[in-house]
Amino acid sequence: MQKKVLIVDDSPAQVKLIQALLEPEGYWPVGLNDPRRVEEAIAMERPSVILLDVVMPERNGFQVCRELKSNANSIRSR
């Protein structure tokens, strides 16, 4: 079974680079360029791990982490 990795970065080039590195290693990378949609992507994709850029517009990686941590129970139950 492939491990699904959610890659969140506002740079499409960075997402593609990370996907290209992970795929040959047997991972299933899923890219996301909009940090405002992280919760939606988690609920839909159910990733094993999230690679998150820290410097993003609108909602930086630290904000995403804090919000995910504070809403962990509601995200798990979806």
All heavy atoms as a GROMACS GRO file, in nm:
protein
  619
    1MET      N    1   0.083  -0.119   0.000
    1MET     CA    2   0.000   0.000   0.000
    1MET      C    3   0.088   0.125   0.000
    1MET      O    4   0.178   0.139   0.080
    1MET     CB    5  -0.088  -0.001   0.125
    1MET     CG    6  -0.179   0.116   0.134
    1MET     SD    7  -0.285   0.098   0.279
    1MET     CE    8  -0.288   0.264   0.332
    2GLN      N    9   0.060   0.216  -0.093
    2GLN     CA   10   0.136   0.339  -0.100
    2GLN      C   11   0.094   0.435   0.010
    2GLN      O   12  -0.024   0.444   0.044
    2GLN     CB   13   0.114   0.408  -0.235
    2GLN     CG   14   0.179   0.339  -0.351
    2GLN     CD   15   0.155   0.418  -0.479
    2GLN    OE1   16   0.043   0.457  -0.508
    2GLN    NE2   17   0.260   0.438  -0.555
    3LYS      N   18   0.191   0.504   0.065
    3LYS     CA   19   0.162   0.607   0.164
    3LYS      C   20   0.132   0.738   0.091
    3LYS      O   21   0.208   0.782   0.007
    3LYS     CB   22   0.282   0.628   0.257
    3LYS     CG   23   0.316   0.507   0.340
    3LYS     CD   24   0.211   0.484   0.445
    3LYS     CE   25   0.251   0.367   0.532
    3LYS     NZ   26   0.158   0.340   0.636
    4LYS      N   27   0.018   0.798   0.125
    4LYS     CA   28  -0.022   0.922   0.061
    4LYS      C   29   0.040   1.040   0.135
    4LYS      O   30   0.034   1.048   0.258
    4LYS     CB   31  -0.174   0.935   0.061
    4LYS     CG   32  -0.225   1.045  -0.029
    4LYS     CD   33  -0.374   1.052  -0.032
    4LYS     CE   34  -0.433   0.939  -0.110
    4LYS     NZ   35  -0.579   0.957  -0.134
    5VAL      N   36   0.099   1.132   0.058
    5VAL     CA   37   0.164   1.251   0.112
    5VAL      C   38   0.095   1.373   0.055
    5VAL      O   39   0.090   1.391  -0.067
    5VAL     CB   40   0.314   1.254   0.075
    5VAL    CG1   41   0.380   1.381   0.130
    5VAL    CG2   42   0.386   1.130   0.125
    6LEU      N   43   0.043   1.459   0.142
    6LEU     CA   44  -0.018   1.585   0.100
    6LEU      C   45   0.091   1.692   0.102
    6LEU      O   46   0.153   1.716   0.206
    6LEU     CB   47  -0.133   1.625   0.192
    6LEU     CG   48  -0.202   1.758   0.161
    6LEU    CD1   49  -0.264   1.756   0.022
    6LEU    CD2   50  -0.306   1.790   0.266
    7ILE      N   51   0.116   1.754  -0.013
    7ILE     CA   52   0.218   1.857  -0.027
    7ILE      C   53   0.147   1.990  -0.040
    7ILE      O   54   0.070   2.010  -0.135
    7ILE     CB   55   0.306   1.832  -0.151
    7ILE    CG1   56   0.367   1.693  -0.145
    7ILE    CG2   57   0.413   1.940  -0.164
    7ILE    CD1   58   0.415   1.642  -0.280
    8VAL      N   59   0.170   2.081   0.055
    8VAL     CA   60   0.104   2.211   0.053
    8VAL      C   61   0.209   2.319   0.034
    8VAL      O   62   0.295   2.340   0.120
    8VAL     CB   63   0.026   2.237   0.184
    8VAL    CG1   64  -0.051   2.368   0.174
    8VAL    CG2   65  -0.067   2.122   0.216
    9ASP      N   66   0.205   2.384  -0.081
    9ASP     CA   67   0.301   2.490  -0.114
    9ASP      C   68   0.236   2.581  -0.215
    9ASP      O   69   0.170   2.533  -0.308
    9ASP     CB   70   0.429   2.428  -0.171
    9ASP     CG   71   0.546   2.524  -0.172
    9ASP    OD1   72   0.528   2.640  -0.214
    9ASP    OD2   73   0.656   2.483  -0.130
   10ASP      N   74   0.254   2.712  -0.199
   10ASP     CA   75   0.195   2.807  -0.293
   10ASP      C   76   0.267   2.809  -0.428
   10ASP      O   77   0.218   2.866  -0.522
   10ASP     CB   78   0.188   2.947  -0.231
   10ASP     CG   79   0.324   3.001  -0.193
   10ASP    OD1   80   0.400   2.926  -0.128
   10ASP    OD2   81   0.354   3.117  -0.224
   11SER      N   82   0.382   2.744  -0.437
   11SER     CA   83   0.458   2.738  -0.561
   11SER      C   84   0.430   2.607  -0.634
   11SER      O   85   0.473   2.500  -0.589
   11SER     CB   86   0.607   2.750  -0.531
   11SER     OG   87   0.683   2.714  -0.645
   12PRO      N   88   0.362   2.612  -0.749
   12PRO     CA   89   0.337   2.490  -0.825
   12PRO      C   90   0.466   2.418  -0.865
   12PRO      O   91   0.470   2.295  -0.869
   12PRO     CB   92   0.261   2.539  -0.949
   12PRO     CG   93   0.199   2.668  -0.907
   12PRO     CD   94   0.296   2.728  -0.809
   13ALA      N   95   0.572   2.494  -0.891
   13ALA     CA   96   0.700   2.433  -0.928
   13ALA      C   97   0.756   2.350  -0.813
   13ALA      O   98   0.809   2.240  -0.834
   13ALA     CB   99   0.800   2.540  -0.970
   14GLN      N  100   0.744   2.400  -0.691
   14GLN     CA  101   0.792   2.326  -0.574
   14GLN      C  102   0.711   2.198  -0.553
   14GLN      O  103   0.765   2.093  -0.522
   14GLN     CB  104   0.785   2.413  -0.449
   14GLN     CG  105   0.888   2.522  -0.443
   14GLN     CD  106   1.027   2.466  -0.428
   14GLN    OE1  107   1.096   2.437  -0.526
   14GLN    NE2  108   1.070   2.452  -0.306
   15VAL      N  109   0.581   2.209  -0.571
   15VAL     CA  110   0.494   2.091  -0.555
   15VAL      C  111   0.534   1.984  -0.656
   15VAL      O  112   0.551   1.868  -0.621
   15VAL     CB  113   0.345   2.129  -0.570
   15VAL    CG1  114   0.259   2.005  -0.578
   15VAL    CG2  115   0.301   2.217  -0.454
   16LYS      N  116   0.554   2.024  -0.782
   16LYS     CA  117   0.592   1.928  -0.886
   16LYS      C  118   0.728   1.865  -0.857
   16LYS      O  119   0.748   1.746  -0.879
   16LYS     CB  120   0.593   1.995  -1.023
   16LYS     CG  121   0.454   2.021  -1.074
   16LYS     CD  122   0.454   2.077  -1.214
   16LYS     CE  123   0.310   2.104  -1.254
   16LYS     NZ  124   0.293   2.121  -1.395
   17LEU      N  125   0.822   1.944  -0.807
   17LEU     CA  126   0.954   1.892  -0.773
   17LEU      C  127   0.944   1.787  -0.663
   17LEU      O  128   1.001   1.677  -0.675
   17LEU     CB  129   1.047   2.006  -0.728
   17LEU     CG  130   1.183   1.964  -0.674
   17LEU    CD1  131   1.266   1.898  -0.783
   17LEU    CD2  132   1.255   2.083  -0.614
   18ILE      N  133   0.871   1.817  -0.559
   18ILE     CA  134   0.856   1.722  -0.448
   18ILE      C  135   0.782   1.597  -0.495
   18ILE      O  136   0.819   1.485  -0.458
   18ILE     CB  137   0.786   1.790  -0.328
   18ILE    CG1  138   0.874   1.903  -0.274
   18ILE    CG2  139   0.758   1.687  -0.219
   18ILE    CD1  140   0.807   1.994  -0.174
   19GLN      N  141   0.680   1.613  -0.577
   19GLN     CA  142   0.608   1.498  -0.632
   19GLN      C  143   0.703   1.410  -0.712
   19GLN      O  144   0.701   1.287  -0.699
   19GLN     CB  145   0.492   1.543  -0.721
   19GLN     CG  146   0.374   1.597  -0.644
   19GLN     CD  147   0.267   1.653  -0.734
   19GLN    OE1  148   0.295   1.717  -0.836
   19GLN    NE2  149   0.142   1.631  -0.696
   20ALA      N  150   0.788   1.472  -0.793
   20ALA     CA  151   0.883   1.397  -0.876
   20ALA      C  152   0.984   1.322  -0.791
   20ALA      O  153   1.032   1.215  -0.831
   20ALA     CB  154   0.954   1.492  -0.972
   21LEU      N  155   1.017   1.374  -0.675
   21LEU     CA  156   1.111   1.306  -0.586
   21LEU      C  157   1.045   1.191  -0.509
   21LEU      O  158   1.108   1.089  -0.482
   21LEU     CB  159   1.172   1.405  -0.486
   21LEU     CG  160   1.264   1.512  -0.546
   21LEU    CD1  161   1.294   1.618  -0.441
   21LEU    CD2  162   1.392   1.447  -0.597
   22LEU      N  163   0.919   1.208  -0.473
   22LEU     CA  164   0.850   1.108  -0.391
   22LEU      C  165   0.796   0.989  -0.470
   22LEU      O  166   0.798   0.876  -0.420
   22LEU     CB  167   0.736   1.173  -0.312
   22LEU     CG  168   0.778   1.270  -0.202
   22LEU    CD1  169   0.654   1.336  -0.142
   22LEU    CD2  170   0.858   1.199  -0.096
   23GLU      N  171   0.745   1.013  -0.589
   23GLU     CA  172   0.683   0.905  -0.667
   23GLU      C  173   0.776   0.786  -0.690
   23GLU      O  174   0.734   0.672  -0.669
   23GLU     CB  175   0.630   0.959  -0.800
   23GLU     CG  176   0.499   1.030  -0.785
   23GLU     CD  177   0.447   1.088  -0.916
   23GLU    OE1  178   0.518   1.082  -1.019
   23GLU    OE2  179   0.334   1.140  -0.914
   24PRO      N  180   0.901   0.807  -0.733
   24PRO     CA  181   0.988   0.691  -0.755
   24PRO      C  182   1.020   0.613  -0.628
   24PRO      O  183   1.060   0.496  -0.634
   24PRO     CB  184   1.117   0.752  -0.812
   24PRO     CG  185   1.083   0.888  -0.856
   24PRO     CD  186   0.965   0.931  -0.774
   25GLU      N  187   0.999   0.676  -0.513
   25GLU     CA  188   1.025   0.609  -0.385
   25GLU      C  189   0.903   0.532  -0.334
   25GLU      O  190   0.906   0.478  -0.223
   25GLU     CB  191   1.070   0.712  -0.280
   25GLU     CG  192   1.198   0.785  -0.316
   25GLU     CD  193   1.316   0.690  -0.333
   25GLU    OE1  194   1.327   0.592  -0.256
   25GLU    OE2  195   1.398   0.714  -0.424
   26GLY      N  196   0.796   0.532  -0.413
   26GLY     CA  197   0.679   0.453  -0.377
   26GLY      C  198   0.570   0.529  -0.302
   26GLY      O  199   0.476   0.468  -0.252
   27TYR      N  200   0.582   0.661  -0.294
   27TYR     CA  201   0.480   0.741  -0.226
   27TYR      C  202   0.376   0.789  -0.326
   27TYR      O  203   0.401   0.794  -0.446
   27TYR     CB  204   0.543   0.862  -0.156
   27TYR     CG  205   0.634   0.822  -0.043
   27TYR    CD1  206   0.770   0.812  -0.062
   27TYR    CD2  207   0.582   0.793   0.082
   27TYR    CE1  208   0.854   0.775   0.041
   27TYR    CE2  209   0.664   0.755   0.186
   27TYR     CZ  210   0.801   0.746   0.165
   27TYR     OH  211   0.883   0.708   0.267
   28TRP      N  212   0.260   0.825  -0.277
   28TRP     CA  213   0.152   0.877  -0.358
   28TRP      C  214   0.136   1.025  -0.322
   28TRP      O  215   0.060   1.061  -0.232
   28TRP     CB  216   0.025   0.800  -0.330
   28TRP     CG  217  -0.096   0.839  -0.407
   28TRP    CD1  218  -0.107   0.938  -0.500
   28TRP    CD2  219  -0.224   0.778  -0.397
   28TRP    NE1  220  -0.235   0.943  -0.548
   28TRP    CE2  221  -0.309   0.845  -0.487
   28TRP    CE3  222  -0.274   0.674  -0.320
   28TRP    CZ2  223  -0.442   0.810  -0.501
   28TRP    CZ3  224  -0.406   0.641  -0.336
   28TRP    CH2  225  -0.489   0.708  -0.426
   29PRO      N  226   0.208   1.116  -0.391
   29PRO     CA  227   0.203   1.257  -0.356
   29PRO      C  228   0.081   1.328  -0.415
   29PRO      O  229   0.046   1.307  -0.531
   29PRO     CB  230   0.332   1.313  -0.417
   29PRO     CG  231   0.364   1.221  -0.528
   29PRO     CD  232   0.308   1.086  -0.492
   30VAL      N  233   0.017   1.408  -0.332
   30VAL     CA  234  -0.099   1.487  -0.373
   30VAL      C  235  -0.064   1.632  -0.346
   30VAL      O  236  -0.030   1.669  -0.233
   30VAL     CB  237  -0.225   1.448  -0.291
   30VAL    CG1  238  -0.342   1.537  -0.328
   30VAL    CG2  239  -0.258   1.301  -0.312
   31GLY      N  240  -0.068   1.716  -0.450
   31GLY     CA  241  -0.029   1.855  -0.435
   31GLY      C  242  -0.146   1.948  -0.411
   31GLY      O  243  -0.257   1.926  -0.461
   32LEU      N  244  -0.119   2.052  -0.334
   32LEU     CA  245  -0.219   2.154  -0.304
   32LEU      C  246  -0.148   2.289  -0.301
   32LEU      O  247  -0.048   2.304  -0.231
   32LEU     CB  248  -0.286   2.126  -0.169
   32LEU     CG  249  -0.390   2.226  -0.121
   32LEU    CD1  250  -0.512   2.225  -0.213
   32LEU    CD2  251  -0.433   2.194   0.021
   33ASN      N  252  -0.199   2.387  -0.378
   33ASN     CA  253  -0.137   2.519  -0.383
   33ASN      C  254  -0.209   2.624  -0.301
   33ASN      O  255  -0.164   2.737  -0.294
   33ASN     CB  256  -0.129   2.567  -0.528
   33ASN     CG  257  -0.044   2.478  -0.615
   33ASN    OD1  258  -0.095   2.414  -0.705
   33ASN    ND2  259   0.083   2.469  -0.586
   34ASP      N  260  -0.320   2.588  -0.239
   34ASP     CA  261  -0.400   2.685  -0.164
   34ASP      C  262  -0.408   2.642  -0.018
   34ASP      O  263  -0.480   2.549   0.016
   34ASP     CB  264  -0.540   2.692  -0.224
   34ASP     CG  265  -0.626   2.799  -0.161
   34ASP    OD1  266  -0.585   2.859  -0.059
   34ASP    OD2  267  -0.737   2.824  -0.213
   35PRO      N  268  -0.334   2.711   0.071
   35PRO     CA  269  -0.334   2.672   0.212
   35PRO      C  270  -0.469   2.688   0.281
   35PRO      O  271  -0.492   2.634   0.387
   35PRO     CB  272  -0.229   2.764   0.275
   35PRO     CG  273  -0.219   2.881   0.183
   35PRO     CD  274  -0.249   2.828   0.046
   36ARG      N  275  -0.561   2.760   0.219
   36ARG     CA  276  -0.695   2.776   0.277
   36ARG      C  277  -0.779   2.650   0.262
   36ARG      O  278  -0.883   2.637   0.324
   36ARG     CB  279  -0.767   2.895   0.213
   36ARG     CG  280  -0.698   3.028   0.242
   36ARG     CD  281  -0.755   3.138   0.159
   36ARG     NE  282  -0.728   3.106   0.019
   36ARG     CZ  283  -0.766   3.180  -0.084
   36ARG    NH1  284  -0.835   3.289  -0.064
   36ARG    NH2  285  -0.737   3.144  -0.208
   37ARG      N  286  -0.732   2.555   0.180
   37ARG     CA  287  -0.810   2.434   0.152
   37ARG      C  288  -0.749   2.309   0.215
   37ARG      O  289  -0.784   2.197   0.178
   37ARG     CB  290  -0.823   2.416   0.001
   37ARG     CG  291  -0.900   2.531  -0.063
   37ARG     CD  292  -0.921   2.515  -0.212
   37ARG     NE  293  -0.985   2.388  -0.240
   37ARG     CZ  294  -0.955   2.312  -0.344
   37ARG    NH1  295  -0.864   2.349  -0.431
   37ARG    NH2  296  -1.017   2.198  -0.364
   38VAL      N  297  -0.660   2.327   0.310
   38VAL     CA  298  -0.590   2.212   0.371
   38VAL      C  299  -0.688   2.116   0.438
   38VAL      O  300  -0.681   1.995   0.417
   38VAL     CB  301  -0.482   2.259   0.470
   38VAL    CG1  302  -0.426   2.143   0.549
   38VAL    CG2  303  -0.371   2.332   0.398
   39GLU      N  304  -0.779   2.168   0.519
   39GLU     CA  305  -0.873   2.080   0.589
   39GLU      C  306  -0.959   2.000   0.492
   39GLU      O  307  -0.984   1.882   0.512
   39GLU     CB  308  -0.963   2.160   0.684
   39GLU     CG  309  -0.891   2.216   0.805
   39GLU     CD  310  -0.822   2.348   0.779
   39GLU    OE1  311  -0.824   2.398   0.665
   39GLU    OE2  312  -0.762   2.402   0.872
   40GLU      N  313  -1.002   2.065   0.386
   40GLU     CA  314  -1.082   1.999   0.283
   40GLU      C  315  -1.000   1.886   0.217
   40GLU      O  316  -1.050   1.776   0.196
   40GLU     CB  317  -1.123   2.102   0.178
   40GLU     CG  318  -1.199   2.048   0.062
   40GLU     CD  319  -1.225   2.156  -0.043
   40GLU    OE1  320  -1.234   2.275  -0.009
   40GLU    OE2  321  -1.236   2.118  -0.161
   41ALA      N  322  -0.874   1.916   0.186
   41ALA     CA  323  -0.788   1.815   0.122
   41ALA      C  324  -0.760   1.698   0.217
   41ALA      O  325  -0.757   1.583   0.174
   41ALA     CB  326  -0.656   1.879   0.078
   42ILE      N  327  -0.742   1.726   0.344
   42ILE     CA  328  -0.719   1.619   0.443
   42ILE      C  329  -0.842   1.528   0.450
   42ILE      O  330  -0.830   1.406   0.448
   42ILE     CB  331  -0.686   1.677   0.581
   42ILE    CG1  332  -0.549   1.744   0.579
   42ILE    CG2  333  -0.692   1.568   0.688
   42ILE    CD1  334  -0.518   1.824   0.704
   43ALA      N  335  -0.959   1.589   0.456
   43ALA     CA  336  -1.082   1.509   0.465
   43ALA      C  337  -1.103   1.425   0.339
   43ALA      O  338  -1.147   1.311   0.347
   43ALA     CB  339  -1.201   1.602   0.487
   44MET      N  340  -1.067   1.480   0.225
   44MET     CA  341  -1.089   1.410   0.099
   44MET      C  342  -0.980   1.305   0.071
   44MET      O  343  -1.011   1.195   0.028
   44MET     CB  344  -1.090   1.513  -0.014
   44MET     CG  345  -1.157   1.468  -0.138
   44MET     SD  346  -1.203   1.616  -0.229
   44MET     CE  347  -1.123   1.583  -0.382
   45GLU      N  348  -0.856   1.340   0.096
   45GLU     CA  349  -0.743   1.254   0.057
   45GLU      C  350  -0.697   1.159   0.167
   45GLU      O  351  -0.635   1.057   0.139
   45GLU     CB  352  -0.625   1.340   0.012
   45GLU     CG  353  -0.653   1.426  -0.109
   45GLU     CD  354  -0.674   1.347  -0.236
   45GLU    OE1  355  -0.635   1.228  -0.242
   45GLU    OE2  356  -0.730   1.403  -0.331
   46ARG      N  357  -0.720   1.194   0.294
   46ARG     CA  358  -0.676   1.113   0.408
   46ARG      C  359  -0.528   1.078   0.399
   46ARG      O  360  -0.489   0.961   0.397
   46ARG     CB  361  -0.760   0.985   0.420
   46ARG     CG  362  -0.909   1.006   0.418
   46ARG     CD  363  -0.962   1.096   0.522
   46ARG     NE  364  -0.972   1.029   0.652
   46ARG     CZ  365  -1.002   1.089   0.763
   46ARG    NH1  366  -1.026   1.218   0.763
   46ARG    NH2  367  -1.008   1.022   0.874
   47PRO      N  368  -0.439   1.179   0.394
   47PRO     CA  369  -0.296   1.152   0.378
   47PRO      C  370  -0.234   1.091   0.504
   47PRO      O  371  -0.283   1.110   0.615
   47PRO     CB  372  -0.237   1.291   0.352
   47PRO     CG  373  -0.329   1.384   0.424
   47PRO     CD  374  -0.466   1.322   0.406
   48SER      N  375  -0.124   1.020   0.484
   48SER     CA  376  -0.048   0.964   0.596
   48SER      C  377   0.038   1.072   0.660
   48SER      O  378   0.066   1.068   0.779
   48SER     CB  379   0.043   0.851   0.548
   48SER     OG  380  -0.034   0.749   0.491
   49VAL      N  381   0.084   1.168   0.577
   49VAL     CA  382   0.170   1.276   0.624
   49VAL      C  383   0.146   1.400   0.539
   49VAL      O  384   0.099   1.390   0.426
   49VAL     CB  385   0.319   1.232   0.620
   49VAL    CG1  386   0.367   1.217   0.477
   49VAL    CG2  387   0.410   1.326   0.697
   50ILE      N  388   0.177   1.517   0.597
   50ILE     CA  389   0.160   1.644   0.527
   50ILE      C  390   0.295   1.715   0.524
   50ILE      O  391   0.357   1.734   0.629
   50ILE     CB  392   0.056   1.734   0.597
   50ILE    CG1  393  -0.077   1.663   0.607
   50ILE    CG2  394   0.043   1.867   0.524
   50ILE    CD1  395  -0.176   1.732   0.699
   51LEU      N  396   0.338   1.754   0.404
   51LEU     CA  397   0.456   1.840   0.389
   51LEU      C  398   0.403   1.980   0.366
   51LEU      O  399   0.332   2.005   0.268
   51LEU     CB  400   0.542   1.795   0.272
   51LEU     CG  401   0.605   1.658   0.282
   51LEU    CD1  402   0.685   1.627   0.156
   51LEU    CD2  403   0.694   1.648   0.404
   52LEU      N  404   0.438   2.071   0.454
   52LEU     CA  405   0.375   2.203   0.456
   52LEU      C  406   0.479   2.314   0.447
   52LEU      O  407   0.571   2.320   0.529
   52LEU     CB  408   0.296   2.215   0.588
   52LEU     CG  409   0.217   2.338   0.617
   52LEU    CD1  410   0.108   2.360   0.514
   52LEU    CD2  411   0.156   2.327   0.757
   53ASP      N  412   0.464   2.400   0.348
   53ASP     CA  413   0.550   2.517   0.335
   53ASP      C  414   0.515   2.614   0.448
   53ASP      O  415   0.398   2.625   0.487
   53ASP     CB  416   0.525   2.583   0.199
   53ASP     CG  417   0.616   2.702   0.171
   53ASP    OD1  418   0.718   2.717   0.240
   53ASP    OD2  419   0.584   2.779   0.078
   54VAL      N  420   0.615   2.683   0.498
   54VAL     CA  421   0.591   2.776   0.608
   54VAL      C  422   0.553   2.914   0.554
   54VAL      O  423   0.463   2.978   0.607
   54VAL     CB  424   0.716   2.786   0.699
   54VAL    CG1  425   0.699   2.894   0.802
   54VAL    CG2  426   0.743   2.654   0.766
   55VAL      N  427   0.619   2.959   0.448
   55VAL     CA  428   0.597   3.093   0.395
   55VAL      C  429   0.499   3.087   0.278
   55VAL      O  430   0.536   3.050   0.167
   55VAL     CB  431   0.730   3.158   0.350
   55VAL    CG1  432   0.706   3.298   0.297
   55VAL    CG2  433   0.830   3.157   0.464
   56MET      N  434   0.372   3.120   0.308
   56MET     CA  435   0.268   3.122   0.206
   56MET      C  436   0.179   3.243   0.231
   56MET      O  437   0.164   3.286   0.345
   56MET     CB  438   0.182   2.994   0.213
   56MET     CG  439   0.255   2.869   0.177
   56MET     SD  440   0.148   2.724   0.176
   56MET     CE  441   0.124   2.696   0.352
   57PRO      N  442   0.121   3.298   0.124
   57PRO     CA  443   0.029   3.412   0.144
   57PRO      C  444  -0.104   3.366   0.201
   57PRO      O  445  -0.137   3.248   0.194
   57PRO     CB  446   0.011   3.465   0.001
   57PRO     CG  447   0.035   3.348  -0.087
   57PRO     CD  448   0.137   3.263  -0.015
   58GLU      N  449  -0.177   3.459   0.256
   58GLU     CA  450  -0.312   3.434   0.310
   58GLU      C  451  -0.311   3.356   0.441
   58GLU      O  452  -0.376   3.392   0.536
   58GLU     CB  453  -0.402   3.362   0.209
   58GLU     CG  454  -0.407   3.423   0.074
   58GLU     CD  455  -0.528   3.509   0.052
   58GLU    OE1  456  -0.624   3.498   0.129
   58GLU    OE2  457  -0.526   3.587  -0.043
   59ARG      N  458  -0.238   3.246   0.445
   59ARG     CA  459  -0.236   3.157   0.562
   59ARG      C  460  -0.102   3.084   0.562
   59ARG      O  461  -0.079   2.996   0.480
   59ARG     CB  462  -0.352   3.059   0.547
   59ARG     CG  463  -0.377   2.971   0.664
   59ARG     CD  464  -0.501   2.887   0.634
   59ARG     NE  465  -0.531   2.800   0.745
   59ARG     CZ  466  -0.600   2.689   0.735
   59ARG    NH1  467  -0.647   2.651   0.619
   59ARG    NH2  468  -0.624   2.615   0.840
   60ASN      N  469  -0.014   3.122   0.655
   60ASN     CA  470   0.118   3.060   0.653
   60ASN      C  471   0.116   2.922   0.719
   60ASN      O  472   0.018   2.882   0.781
   60ASN     CB  473   0.224   3.152   0.714
   60ASN     CG  474   0.210   3.171   0.863
   60ASN    OD1  475   0.191   3.076   0.938
   60ASN    ND2  476   0.219   3.295   0.908
   61GLY      N  477   0.225   2.851   0.703
   61GLY     CA  478   0.233   2.714   0.754
   61GLY      C  479   0.216   2.703   0.904
   61GLY      O  480   0.160   2.605   0.953
   62PHE      N  481   0.263   2.802   0.978
   62PHE     CA  482   0.246   2.799   1.124
   62PHE      C  483   0.098   2.811   1.161
   62PHE      O  484   0.050   2.742   1.251
   62PHE     CB  485   0.326   2.910   1.191
   62PHE     CG  486   0.475   2.893   1.177
   62PHE    CD1  487   0.552   2.987   1.111
   62PHE    CD2  488   0.539   2.781   1.230
   62PHE    CE1  489   0.687   2.971   1.098
   62PHE    CE2  490   0.676   2.764   1.218
   62PHE     CZ  491   0.750   2.860   1.151
   63GLN      N  492   0.026   2.898   1.091
   63GLN     CA  493  -0.118   2.912   1.116
   63GLN      C  494  -0.191   2.782   1.084
   63GLN      O  495  -0.278   2.738   1.160
   63GLN     CB  496  -0.176   3.025   1.030
   63GLN     CG  497  -0.131   3.162   1.071
   63GLN     CD  498  -0.170   3.266   0.968
   63GLN    OE1  499  -0.154   3.247   0.848
   63GLN    NE2  500  -0.221   3.379   1.016
   64VAL      N  501  -0.155   2.720   0.973
   64VAL     CA  502  -0.217   2.593   0.935
   64VAL      C  503  -0.194   2.489   1.043
   64VAL      O  504  -0.287   2.420   1.086
   64VAL     CB  505  -0.164   2.543   0.798
   64VAL    CG1  506  -0.215   2.403   0.768
   64VAL    CG2  507  -0.203   2.639   0.686
   65CYS      N  508  -0.071   2.478   1.092
   65CYS     CA  509  -0.039   2.379   1.197
   65CYS      C  510  -0.119   2.404   1.323
   65CYS      O  511  -0.174   2.311   1.382
   65CYS     CB  512   0.110   2.383   1.229
   65CYS     SG  513   0.214   2.301   1.107
   66ARG      N  514  -0.124   2.530   1.366
   66ARG     CA  515  -0.200   2.563   1.488
   66ARG      C  516  -0.348   2.526   1.472
   66ARG      O  517  -0.409   2.468   1.561
   66ARG     CB  518  -0.186   2.712   1.522
   66ARG     CG  519  -0.060   2.746   1.595
   66ARG     CD  520  -0.064   2.887   1.652
   66ARG     NE  521  -0.073   2.989   1.550
   66ARG     CZ  522   0.032   3.044   1.487
   66ARG    NH1  523   0.153   3.002   1.514
   66ARG    NH2  524   0.014   3.138   1.396
   67GLU      N  525  -0.405   2.561   1.357
   67GLU     CA  526  -0.546   2.533   1.334
   67GLU      C  527  -0.573   2.383   1.322
   67GLU      O  528  -0.674   2.334   1.370
   67GLU     CB  529  -0.595   2.610   1.212
   67GLU     CG  530  -0.599   2.760   1.238
   67GLU     CD  531  -0.618   2.844   1.114
   67GLU    OE1  532  -0.662   2.792   1.011
   67GLU    OE2  533  -0.587   2.965   1.123
   68LEU      N  534  -0.483   2.310   1.257
   68LEU     CA  535  -0.499   2.165   1.248
   68LEU      C  536  -0.492   2.102   1.386
   68LEU      O  537  -0.570   2.013   1.418
   68LEU     CB  538  -0.392   2.104   1.157
   68LEU     CG  539  -0.406   2.130   1.008
   68LEU    CD1  540  -0.287   2.072   0.933
   68LEU    CD2  541  -0.536   2.074   0.954
   69LYS      N  542  -0.398   2.149   1.466
   69LYS     CA  543  -0.384   2.094   1.601
   69LYS      C  544  -0.509   2.123   1.685
   69LYS      O  545  -0.559   2.035   1.755
   69LYS     CB  546  -0.261   2.154   1.669
   69LYS     CG  547  -0.232   2.094   1.803
   69LYS     CD  548  -0.104   2.149   1.861
   69LYS     CE  549  -0.079   2.094   1.999
   69LYS     NZ  550   0.041   2.149   2.060
   70SER      N  551  -0.562   2.244   1.676
   70SER     CA  552  -0.679   2.279   1.757
   70SER      C  553  -0.806   2.210   1.709
   70SER      O  554  -0.900   2.193   1.784
   70SER     CB  555  -0.699   2.429   1.763
   70SER     OG  556  -0.737   2.479   1.637
   71ASN      N  557  -0.808   2.168   1.582
   71ASN     CA  558  -0.926   2.103   1.525
   71ASN      C  559  -0.902   1.956   1.496
   71ASN      O  560  -0.975   1.897   1.415
   71ASN     CB  561  -0.969   2.173   1.396
   71ASN     CG  562  -1.008   2.316   1.420
   71ASN    OD1  563  -1.066   2.350   1.522
   71ASN    ND2  564  -0.974   2.403   1.326
   72ALA      N  565  -0.803   1.896   1.555
   72ALA     CA  566  -0.763   1.757   1.523
   72ALA      C  567  -0.878   1.658   1.536
   72ALA      O  568  -0.896   1.571   1.451
   72ALA     CB  569  -0.646   1.715   1.609
   73ASN      N  570  -0.957   1.669   1.639
   73ASN     CA  571  -1.066   1.573   1.659
   73ASN      C  572  -1.174   1.585   1.552
   73ASN      O  573  -1.225   1.484   1.504
   73ASN     CB  574  -1.128   1.590   1.797
   73ASN     CG  575  -1.035   1.544   1.905
   73ASN    OD1  576  -0.951   1.458   1.884
   73ASN    ND2  577  -1.047   1.605   2.023
   74SER      N  578  -1.207   1.706   1.512
   74SER     CA  579  -1.310   1.722   1.409
   74SER      C  580  -1.260   1.677   1.273
   74SER      O  581  -1.338   1.626   1.192
   74SER     CB  582  -1.358   1.867   1.402
   74SER     OG  583  -1.255   1.952   1.358
   75ILE      N  584  -1.132   1.692   1.245
   75ILE     CA  585  -1.077   1.646   1.118
   75ILE      C  586  -1.074   1.495   1.113
   75ILE      O  587  -1.106   1.435   1.011
   75ILE     CB  588  -0.935   1.707   1.095
   75ILE    CG1  589  -0.945   1.857   1.074
   75ILE    CG2  590  -0.867   1.641   0.977
   75ILE    CD1  591  -0.814   1.929   1.073
   76ARG      N  592  -1.037   1.429   1.220
   76ARG     CA  593  -1.031   1.283   1.224
   76ARG      C  594  -1.167   1.219   1.204
   76ARG      O  595  -1.178   1.110   1.148
   76ARG     CB  596  -0.974   1.235   1.357
   76ARG     CG  597  -0.825   1.240   1.361
   76ARG     CD  598  -0.774   1.170   1.486
   76ARG     NE  599  -0.655   1.242   1.529
   76ARG     CZ  600  -0.640   1.302   1.644
   76ARG    NH1  601  -0.734   1.298   1.734
   76ARG    NH2  602  -0.529   1.365   1.672
   77SER      N  603  -1.271   1.284   1.251
   77SER     CA  604  -1.405   1.225   1.245
   77SER      C  605  -1.473   1.240   1.109
   77SER      O  606  -1.578   1.183   1.087
   77SER     CB  607  -1.494   1.283   1.353
   77SER     OG  608  -1.513   1.421   1.330
   78ARG      N  609  -1.415   1.316   1.020
   78ARG     CA  610  -1.477   1.336   0.887
   78ARG      C  611  -1.465   1.216   0.801
   78ARG      O  612  -1.386   1.135   0.801
   78ARG     CB  613  -1.412   1.454   0.814
   78ARG     CG  614  -1.445   1.586   0.877
   78ARG     CD  615  -1.382   1.696   0.797
   78ARG     NE  616  -1.401   1.822   0.867
   78ARG     CZ  617  -1.349   1.933   0.829
   78ARG    NH1  618  -1.275   1.940   0.721
   78ARG    NH2  619  -1.370   2.043   0.895
   0.00000   0.00000   0.00000
